[in-house]
Amino acid sequence: MNPHSMRWRLTPTGFVVGGLAVAAEAASNALRAYGLGQHLEKFTIRVGEVPVSASGAVLVLAAVAISISQARAAWIAMVPSFPTRQRVVAGLVALLLVAVSGVAFSSHILEAQRVKTGGEDKSRGDYDRALADYTTAKAEIDVLGTPRPVAMIQADVRSTRIDARIWRRTKECSDVTEPDSAEACAPVLALYKERGAAARYAELGPELARLSARLSGLDRPKEATQSESIVVIWWAWIMAAAVVLLATFGAVIFAHAEPVPAPAPVPLPLPPPAVADEVEADESQPVAVFPHGERNKNEALADLLTLIALGQEIPSQDWLVERWGKQHKGTVSKWLSEWETKGLVSREHIGRCKAVTA
């Protein structure tokens, strides 16, 4: 069948799917265009408290026009009822616009992936730092063991007796420089050391609990392998291509073609025959018969009026019977009487004949 005798129609599913794809692609192009336009700060205006980039708005209009024109260009290129030259031009335009939209959409996906990777890197860094702090505090508290309470150690410091002269000279054994002073202050210095360990233990207890709670609330994402990184890049381009191609050719994919019914054939006027009704036919004049068999009343009336308009003569009523393929002469006679009653035709006596006129 000739492709030009087919009518292409888009199904409701095609409208929904193609519309969603075009909307997604148009939004992607618009966001990318507005983001670029924002860098031209001299064209930024303020609407109330909100800054609006005039250049970004212009680029958004262009991006939306690209997405809509892209789908239309693909439709023209794929539907065979359009002229060949128009289809070729539309196909070239569609390919160019597909490239524009594909790059814009893939750049969004790659940018989102970069942000995701940066977030994962930060999460890994936070987790590693929290783990290092917890490990250090845990190791230190393990070294300290389980010291006595600070108050108990301080009581032992007060109850320890040393020479009063050395006590004053060393500022309560806190500034020991002489050998005799070191020997006299040795018991107190040991208690001071134990007291410091007990104080540090008291500090590390809550700190260790805080670090443990922080560590349990963090998650360390696994680092992507080289293969995974390559797959992400390819996925971005394939995803972009899928969305853009669906937005571009979705209408053609979901459309269905249906044949256009051929118009009914119109019979051509026959060669002029003669006039007269109720007279003997001229046997030497051939009868022009319809090529498609018996005519109904409406077709016979249309033929009769055409003959009259062309000034053709009708030899006899029998001639009409044979021309219209009727089996009974009475049928044609009844039709002529009915048409004459309705004022569609008239029959006038001209000599011995009845001339049929409009």
C-alpha positions in Angstrom: 0.0 0.0 0.0 1.2 3.5 -0.8 2.5 5.1 2.5 0.8 8.3 1.6 -2.6 6.5 1.9 -1.9 5.9 5.6 -3.0 8.2 8.5 -0.7 8.3 11.5 -2.4 8.7 14.9 -0.9 9.0 18.4 -2.4 6.7 21.1 -3.3 8.0 24.6 -0.4 6.0 26.0 1.9 7.7 23.6 0.6 11.1 24.8 1.3 10.2 28.4 4.7 8.7 28.0 6.0 11.1 25.4 4.6 14.1 27.4 6.4 13.0 30.5 9.7 12.5 28.6 9.4 15.9 26.9 8.6 17.5 30.3 11.6 15.9 31.9 13.9 16.8 29.0 12.6 20.4 28.9 13.1 20.8 32.7 16.6 19.4 32.3 17.5 21.8 29.5 15.8 24.7 31.4 17.8 24.1 34.6 21.0 23.8 32.8 20.3 26.9 30.8 19.3 29.0 33.9 22.3 27.8 35.8 24.6 29.0 33.1 22.7 32.3 32.7 23.1 33.1 36.4 26.8 33.6 35.9 26.0 36.8 33.9 25.4 38.8 37.1 25.1 42.1 35.3 21.8 40.9 33.9 20.4 39.9 37.3 17.4 41.9 38.5 15.5 41.7 41.9 11.9 40.9 42.2 11.1 41.8 45.8 13.8 40.0 47.7 14.4 37.3 45.1 17.2 37.7 42.5 16.2 36.7 39.0 18.7 36.2 36.2 17.3 37.8 33.0 19.9 36.0 30.9 19.0 32.7 32.5 15.3 33.3 31.8 16.1 33.9 28.1 18.1 30.7 27.9 15.2 28.8 29.6 12.8 29.9 26.9 15.3 28.8 24.2 15.8 25.4 26.0 12.0 24.7 26.2 11.6 25.7 22.5 14.4 23.2 21.7 12.6 20.4 23.5 9.3 21.0 21.8 10.7 21.6 18.4 12.8 18.5 18.7 9.8 16.2 19.1 8.0 17.9 16.2 11.0 17.7 13.9 11.3 13.9 14.7 7.6 13.5 13.9 7.9 15.2 10.5 11.1 13.2 9.7 9.4 9.8 10.5 5.9 10.2 9.1 6.0 9.5 5.3 3.1 11.7 4.4 5.2 14.8 4.6 7.2 16.0 1.6 10.7 14.4 1.2 12.6 17.7 1.4 10.8 18.7 4.5 11.5 15.3 6.1 15.2 15.5 5.4 15.5 19.0 6.9 13.5 17.9 9.9 15.6 14.8 10.4 18.8 16.9 10.5 17.3 19.4 12.9 16.1 16.6 15.2 19.6 15.0 15.3 21.2 18.3 16.3 18.6 19.0 19.0 18.9 15.5 20.3 22.7 16.1 20.8 22.0 19.3 22.6 19.4 17.8 25.0 21.5 14.6 25.5 24.5 16.5 26.7 22.4 18.7 29.0 20.7 15.7 30.6 23.9 13.7 31.0 25.7 16.7 32.6 22.9 16.8 35.2 23.4 13.1 36.1 27.2 13.4 36.2 27.0 16.5 38.4 24.6 14.8 40.7 27.0 11.8 40.8 29.9 14.1 41.6 28.0 15.7 44.5 27.1 12.2 45.7 30.7 11.1 45.6 31.8 14.2 47.5 29.2 13.5 50.2 30.4 10.0 50.5 34.0 11.1 50.8 33.0 13.5 53.6 31.0 10.8 55.3 34.1 8.5 55.2 36.3 11.3 56.5 33.9 12.0 59.4 33.7 8.3 60.2 37.5 7.8 60.1 38.1 10.8 62.4 35.5 9.7 64.9 36.9 6.2 64.9 40.5 7.5 65.5 39.3 9.7 68.4 37.4 6.8 69.9 40.4 4.4 69.5 42.8 6.8 71.1 40.5 7.5 74.1 39.8 3.8 74.5 43.5 2.9 74.5 44.3 5.6 77.0 41.5 4.5 79.4 42.7 0.9 79.1 46.2 2.0 80.1 44.8 3.9 83.1 43.1 0.8 84.4 40.7 1.5 87.3 42.3 4.1 89.6 40.9 5.0 93.0 38.5 8.0 93.3 40.2 11.4 93.4 38.7 12.2 96.8 40.3 9.1 98.3 43.7 9.9 96.9 43.5 13.5 98.0 42.7 12.3 101.5 45.9 10.2 101.4 47.9 13.3 100.3 46.7 15.2 103.3 47.4 12.4 105.7 51.0 11.9 104.5 53.6 13.5 106.8 56.9 14.9 105.5 59.3 17.4 106.9 57.6 20.8 107.2 60.7 22.7 106.0 60.8 20.6 102.8 57.0 20.9 102.4 57.2 24.7 102.4 60.4 24.9 100.3 58.9 22.6 97.6 55.5 24.4 97.7 53.8 21.2 98.9 56.0 19.0 96.8 55.0 20.6 93.6 58.5 22.1 92.8 61.0 19.5 93.7 64.6 20.2 92.6 66.9 19.0 95.4 67.8 15.3 95.9 66.8 15.4 99.6 63.5 17.0 98.6 62.8 14.4 96.0 63.3 11.6 98.5 61.1 13.3 101.1 58.3 14.1 98.6 58.4 10.7 96.9 55.2 9.3 98.6 53.3 12.6 97.9 54.5 12.6 94.3 53.3 9.1 93.8 49.9 10.1 95.1 49.9 13.2 92.8 50.5 10.9 89.9 47.8 8.6 90.9 45.5 11.5 91.4 46.2 12.8 87.9 45.4 9.4 86.4 42.2 9.3 88.4 41.2 12.7 87.2 42.0 11.8 83.6 40.0 8.6 83.9 37.0 10.7 85.2 37.3 12.9 82.1 37.7 10.0 79.6 34.6 8.1 80.8 32.0 10.6 79.5 34.2 11.5 76.5 34.5 7.8 75.5 30.7 7.4 75.8 30.2 10.5 73.6 32.6 9.3 70.9 31.0 5.8 70.9 27.5 7.4 70.4 28.9 9.6 67.6 30.5 6.6 65.9 27.4 4.5 66.1 25.5 7.3 64.3 27.9 7.4 61.4 28.1 5.2 58.3 31.2 4.7 56.3 30.2 4.3 52.6 32.4 1.9 50.6 34.7 3.5 48.1 33.7 3.0 44.4 36.0 0.8 42.4 37.3 1.9 39.0 34.8 -0.4 37.3 31.9 1.1 39.2 33.1 4.6 38.3 33.2 3.7 34.6 29.7 2.2 34.8 28.4 5.3 36.4 29.7 7.5 33.6 28.3 5.2 30.9 25.0 4.9 32.8 24.7 8.7 32.8 25.1 8.9 29.0 22.8 5.9 28.4 20.1 7.3 30.7 20.3 10.7 29.0 20.1 9.1 25.6 17.1 7.0 26.6 15.2 10.0 28.0 16.0 12.3 25.1 15.3 9.7 22.4 12.0 8.8 24.1 11.0 12.5 24.2 12.0 12.9 20.6 10.7 9.7 19.0 8.1 8.6 21.6 5.3 9.9 19.5 6.4 7.9 16.5 7.0 4.8 18.6 3.5 4.8 20.1 1.7 6.0 17.0 -0.2 3.6 14.8 -0.9 3.9 11.1 -4.4 3.3 9.6 -5.3 3.2 6.0 -7.2 6.2 4.6 -10.3 5.0 2.8 -10.3 5.8 -0.9 -13.0 8.2 -2.2 -15.9 6.6 -4.0 -15.5 6.7 -7.8 -17.4 9.4 -9.6 -18.9 8.2 -12.9 -17.9 10.3 -15.9 -20.6 11.8 -18.1 -21.5 9.6 -21.0 -21.5 10.7 -24.6 -24.6 12.7 -25.6 -27.5 10.6 -26.8 -30.9 12.0 -28.0 -34.3 13.3 -26.6 -37.7 11.9 -26.5 -39.8 9.8 -24.4 -42.5 7.4 -25.3 -41.2 7.1 -28.9 -39.3 4.5 -30.7 -35.6 4.5 -30.1 -33.0 5.2 -32.8 -31.7 1.7 -33.2 -28.6 3.0 -35.0 -27.4 5.0 -31.8 -25.7 2.8 -29.2 -26.7 3.0 -25.6 -24.0 4.1 -23.1 -24.4 1.8 -20.0 -22.9 2.5 -16.5 -19.8 0.4 -16.0 -20.6 -0.6 -12.4 -24.0 -2.3 -12.9 -27.5 -1.3 -11.8 -28.1 2.3 -10.6 -30.3 3.2 -7.7 -32.8 6.1 -7.8 -30.4 8.8 -6.5 -27.7 7.8 -8.9 -30.2 7.7 -11.8 -31.4 11.2 -10.9 -27.9 12.6 -10.7 -27.1 11.0 -14.1 -30.3 12.4 -15.7 -29.6 15.9 -14.4 -26.1 15.7 -15.7 -27.3 14.7 -19.2 -29.8 17.6 -19.2 -27.2 20.1 -18.0 -24.8 19.0 -20.8 -27.6 19.4 -23.4 -27.6 15.8 -24.3 -30.7 14.2 -25.8 -32.5 11.2 -24.4 -33.8 8.9 -27.2 -36.4 7.0 -25.1 -37.5 5.7 -21.8 -36.3 2.3 -22.9 -32.9 3.8 -23.4 -32.8 5.0 -19.8 -33.9 1.5 -18.6 -31.0 -0.1 -20.5 -28.6 2.7 -19.4 -29.4 2.4 -15.7 -29.4 -1.4 -15.8 -33.1 -1.8 -14.6 -35.0 -4.9 -15.3 -38.5 -3.3 -15.4 -39.5 -0.3 -17.5 -42.2 0.6 -14.9 -39.5 1.4 -12.4 -38.0 4.1 -14.6 -41.4 5.4 -15.5 -42.3 5.7 -11.8 -39.1 7.6 -11.1 -39.7 10.0 -13.9 -43.2 10.7 -12.7 -42.1 11.2 -9.1 -39.3 13.6 -10.1 -41.7 15.5 -12.3 -44.1 15.8 -9.3 -41.3 17.1 -7.1 -40.4 19.7 -9.8 -36.9 18.2 -10.4 -37.6 17.5 -14.1 -40.3 18.3 -16.5 -41.5 16.6 -19.7 -42.8 18.7 -22.5 -44.4 17.6 -25.8 -42.4 18.6 -28.8 -44.2 17.2 -31.8 -44.7 13.5 -31.1 -42.0 13.4 -28.4 -41.7 14.3 -24.8 -38.6 16.3 -24.1 -37.2 15.9 -20.6 -35.8 19.2 -19.1 -34.6 20.3 -15.7 
